[in-house]
Structure formats: C-alpha cells, structure tokens
Amino acid sequence: MSDRHPGKIGRRGLLKAGGTGLAIAGAAPASAAPRDRRPAPPGFLWGTAISAYQSEGGNTNADAWLMENMTPSMFKERSGDACDSYHRFDQDFALAQALGFNCHRFGVEWARIEPSEGHFSNAALDHYARMLDACLSRGLAPVITLNHFTTPLWFAQRGGFEVEDSPDLFARYCRKVVERLGDRMHIVTTFNEANIRLLVDLMPQSEAGRQAIFAAIAAAARATDSPRFSRLAFAPADIAGPLMQQAHRLAYDAIKTVRPDLPVGLTLTTQDIQSPGRPDLVRVYQDRLYGDWIEVARSHADVFGVQTYTRFVVGDDGVQAPPPGAEMTMAGYEFYPQALANTIRWAHAEIGKPIYVTESGVAVADDARRIAFIDAALDGVRQCLDEGIPVHSYLYWSLLDNFEWTSGYGVPFGLTAVNRETFERTPRPSALHLGRIARANLI
C-alpha cells in the first residue's frame, strides 16, 4: 500500500486529543474490549465513514438538493445545514482522533468542484485540500470517495449516466480532483455502492413507491426544463449500468496516469444473500445484486470496499420478510451483524482483491445494541482473518448522525449525536467502545 499511511496514532497524539474532553451521551462508557480479541494486522485501518452531501449541508448545486426542495418530494425532510461539516470538519477530525481512530473516510462533492459544466472551482478544490491537510494532521489516513450518489445539477439535467459521453465527463472530474489532491490521499474510490440501482430493483417495492419515484423524477425534469433528468440511484440499470462501469474504468485509468502509486478502489453494496430452502437461488440473486460489477472490480480496482448492513433471505417470490420475532433496526431491516463475515468471504472468493470494510453500521435507539452490533461484526472480521482472508479495515457508518437521504434525520446510525440547532457533537458510549478497541488495535 501507499507510504502515506500514518499508522497508529502515537501516545503523544492521544494525550493531546484526550485533553479536549469528550462528553459521552447516555450510559456509562462500555467495558473494555473482550478478552478473546487479538492484535489486528499491521497497518489495519480503524475509523468511520461519512459522505459529503449527508454531512456538509448547503449543497445547493447538487441534484438531490433540487429534489428535496420541490413538490412532490421523495424526502421526509430537507438536508439544510446537515451537520455543518463543510465548516466544522476539523472538529469532526479532532473527535475521530480523540476516540482513537487512525482513518477517516469522507467524500468530495462533484457539485461543488464542477458547479457548471466544464468550469472547475479552485476555491472548492482549495477547501478540500484544507480538509485533507487537517485530516492528516490529526493522524487519520484519508480514504476518499469521488461520488456518493449525488451529481451536479447540470449533469442530472443533461441525462446523468444515461448519456453516451457521461463516462468521459466523470473521468475528467476524477482526474481534476486527483491532480490537485491525490498526493494527500491514502486510498481513493470512484463510486460509492456502484450497484445501488440493482439494490433498489432487488428490494420489495410497492407500486405506489415506484410511482412516487417516477413522479419525483418527472417533477425535477419539469422544474429544470430537462427532457431527460436522471438521478444515479434511479436511472434505468440497463442503460446507466454499462455507462457507469465505463466511467469507473476511465476514471481508474485517468487516476493511474496522474498518480500511479495511489490505490484506486470500488465499493459495492454487499448484502448477505441467503436461501435456506433453495440454495440454488443464492447465485441467482447475487447476479441480480452485482451484475457485471464483479468483473469491473476484478479488472479495474486495486482494493475492494465491502459495505454490509444486513442479510436478504430470498425465495421463489423474491426477498422475503424477516423471520417472525427478528430484531429490526430503525432503518427498517433486520439486525444481523453476522452478514459482514459472509460478504467478506464472498468478496474474497469472487473478486480476490484486498478487502476493506468501508461501511458497517446500524441505526438503533438503544446504544447498547449498537455496541452489540459492532462486537458481533468484529467477531466476523476476526474469523475471516483467521481464515487467511486479507481484510485491511473496519470503518463504521457513521461518525455522526447525518442526513439519511429520503429518511431524513430520524435514522440514527452515528456513534455521535448531533444537535440539529447548535451542531454540538455528543459521542455515545458506542463511540468510546469502538475507539477503545481501535486504540488497542485489537480485532
């Protein structure tokens, strides 16, 4: 890997970070890491993940901003200022450092960097340079995402990834970012959950839900006088999928031309597919969820990002409802941290690249259940390491309670609560618990 990896935060850095004082929400801090944990591999990355749009706030040039602020809307509420991380990023990095992490995954926002077609903002690039410098100064290895579902409004108006030249435009943007910022990055990934539309198609969806999506897209087209307004997560998979795959390949090549030593990754949504009664259906539904992205990851990725939240139990009628009595999360799916180990095994067998857990998390009201989720997920990572699978990180989603897209602010994934009026960050006991494990480097 790159020699930019900062390694574990030194004792002096921890003492300095500890001096900031952390107010912990809720119950007393969690107990020490379980006795059966063992040292993680050298250079293992511990941290959290977050996206630009969901945390920065005020992203007025993005397609999602338009759709939040119109009628009809797919969103329960507007993102507004979000966590104000555009201005408070160093506060977030200081928190991550104080907790004991050595890595932070965050995004740069295409809509800020290229607010109109072909015109790149030096001020926005300078801003993200300051963010990267601040991240590094806190002893955190930056894992950077170049696209996390949102695109510039102009790009959506012209048809998004349904237009033939869209791969060239995306690769041009990626090259511009890496030319300016690549020397500060530890790893860069192109698309977050590049197969998101395939996930949308796989999930049970009522006819009313489908019509709401179509109505919102049509309203956005009317509002922008665009005959082909397109959003990444809802574009037709048969059209946008191949173009996004070409966009990733072109971006990979462009980044490697500029910085051949910078690891370039791809992340997919990698939910654990099970079919106890019909094991032959597992492959069928894996093909539906991943499509041709597996081959793209094999040929054009140095590292692969696993992003797992739950399992899907499938049958002849598709994805089944969770079994009776299953514990459910506030995001509406089953509490099932064991899924992570299974998707790591799948990724190792199917793709064969170094594996990074770039998202793993849970939305719950009871923080003790978040701690239980983290412990069970880490048990799975440890099992995979014991099996010889090269796993290089555990990044929890997310450091902060942030804007969870159409669900708004009512789905708390964060290790840290955020006051929506004052933006005060209050770490939960789970933050201290995972931080203690990370600081000890025990898996």
Secondary structure as UniProt FT lines:
FT   TURN            3..4
FT   HELIX           11..18
FT   TURN            19..20
FT   TURN            35..36
FT   TURN            42..43
FT   STRAND          45..49
FT   HELIX           52..56
FT   TURN            60..61
FT   HELIX           63..68
FT   TURN            80..83
FT   HELIX           85..99
FT   STRAND          103..107
FT   HELIX           110..113
FT   TURN            117..118
FT   HELIX           122..137
FT   TURN            138..139
FT   STRAND          141..147
FT   HELIX           153..157
FT   TURN            158..159
FT   HELIX           160..162
FT   TURN            164..165
FT   HELIX           166..181
FT   HELIX           182..184
FT   STRAND          187..191
FT   TURN            192..195
FT   HELIX           196..202
FT   HELIX           207..223
FT   TURN            224..225
FT   TURN            227..228
FT   HELIX           232..234
FT   HELIX           237..258
FT   TURN            260..261
FT   STRAND          264..269
FT   STRAND          272..274
FT   HELIX           280..290
FT   TURN            291..292
FT   HELIX           293..299
FT   STRAND          303..308
FT   STRAND          311..315
FT   TURN            316..317
FT   STRAND          318..319
FT   TURN            324..325
FT   TURN            330..331
FT   TURN            337..338
FT   HELIX           339..350
FT   STRAND          355..360
FT   HELIX           367..386
FT   TURN            387..388
FT   STRAND          391..397
FT   HELIX           405..407
FT   TURN            408..409
FT   STRAND          416..418
FT   TURN            420..422
FT   STRAND          425..427
FT   HELIX           429..440
//
